[in-house]
Amino acid sequence: MNAVRPADVSGASGAPGDGGPRDDAGPQRAPGTRADHDLIDRLADPAVRDLAWLLFSADLLRAQPPLAPLAQWCADAQEARATRDWLVQLDRDPARLHDALMATPTHRLGRYAENLLGWFLANGPAAQLVAQNVPLRRAGLTLGECDFLVQTLAGARLHWELAVKCYLHAGPGDAARASLAEFVGPNLRDRFDLKLTHLRDRQLRLSAHEEFASLGYEGQWLAQMFVKGWLFYRVGEAAPSRVEDAPELAADHGRGWWVTRSDWPAFARQQAADGWSVLPRLAWLAPRRLTAALDEAEAIAGTAVTPPVDPNELVTALARPDDPVLVAAFATDSAGGYREMSRGFIVPDDWPARAAAFSRQ
């Protein structure tokens, strides 16, 4: 995606954090409240739900001071309320959002999330977009790319690095203490501790380089991390108690489960689900709501979820049965549609041993 040209921010306050809500005083941060979950639940359009989830779901991580504070996309309760009202209106007529997403098609979850957040910053009622995907180069070599440069309504200038991640806990279930290294990507090419190190030590420092100032973005920019997603725990593992033992993790982060292919039939029989569906990669953000009235042609390509089926039919129809796959359990609702009850990965039987080895590398 091409970088957006610098906007005029000459009148902005350079004080880091101006206008941002505090955890210890003043308005509380918007994400994670019961009202926020209710908002996401009543929205119908998949893309609007994904945008609402990106804004209002709990962070995966706690703030990592002094180098990695959390992104503050709204300054106070008034901006949060205005954004909720704006999302409800957008849900009634999401054509503008659909057009923007279809103009920049992608099969990558991270890019899809970037497109959603960038569109919100350009069109929403809270913080405003200054530039997006800004490359920094030195002697012809690319140092990196700033995801978002943002100016709040109060004038604060922020540099955001966005990451949307789904990690499975691969550590021993009886360990006394969890660590970020035990959270691995389903395809065993990514690990949470390595991602946080890269985010903290490289990406968030980009706006401090002299090459950044030379692009015209003068003054102070506060670097913040915008990290959302889900963590998945093996069926039977006491996730809530373990989360408290991992100091980097936010206690209220999104949780799911994972189960091996051999254990899947017994696990599925124990669930009070009316059906199961595979979640395509672009449907990994918000909990899914499948409405009888929603025309699939109206959904953004790649986010549509097939109608739920029974668990045996689900695994029989898997396109690549030897790969981890994210599935969701659905319950029928009074309107003739389905609502997601829970989500989790079905992994090959040899995956746990390979994942444990990867977590120790």
Number of C-alpha atoms within 10 A of each C-alpha: 9 9 15 14 12 15 14 10 18 11 7 17 19 18 14 15 23 18 19 20 19 14 9 7 7 12 14 13 20 22 21 17 14 8 13 19 17 10 18 24 18 12 20 18 22 25 24 23 24 26 22 27 23 23 25 24 24 25 26 24 22 18 17 16 9 7 16 21 20 19 21 23 25 24 25 19 15 12 17 21 14 14 20 20 14 14 23 19 12 16 19 12 13 17 12 11 21 18 11 13 18 11 9 11 14 15 13 12 19 16 18 21 20 21 21 22 21 21 18 21 23 15 15 16 19 22 24 21 23 24 23 24 18 22 17 21 13 10 6 7 8 10 16 16 18 24 21 25 26 26 25 24 18 15 21 23 29 27 27 27 25 22 20 20 21 23 23 26 28 27 24 14 17 10 8 8 15 22 18 20 20 22 26 27 20 23 13 17 9 18 21 21 17 13 15 20 11 12 20 21 13 12 23 22 18 21 24 14 11 12 16 18 14 10 13 13 20 14 13 18 22 24 28 26 25 21 21 24 22 23 23 24 25 21 16 10 16 12 19 13 12 18 18 15 14 15 15 17 19 16 19 17 19 17 19 20 21 26 23 19 18 12 14 17 14 9 13 17 11 8 12 11 20 16 20 26 22 23 22 17 16 23 19 21 27 22 20 28 24 23 16 10 10 13 9 12 8 13 15 18 15 16 20 19 19 13 13 21 17 15 20 12 12 15 21 9 10 12 9 9 14 14 15 20 22 22 21 23 25 25 17 18 12 6 9 10 16 21 18 20 18 18 24 25 25 24 23 16 14 11 20 19 11 12 22 19 14 19 21 10 6
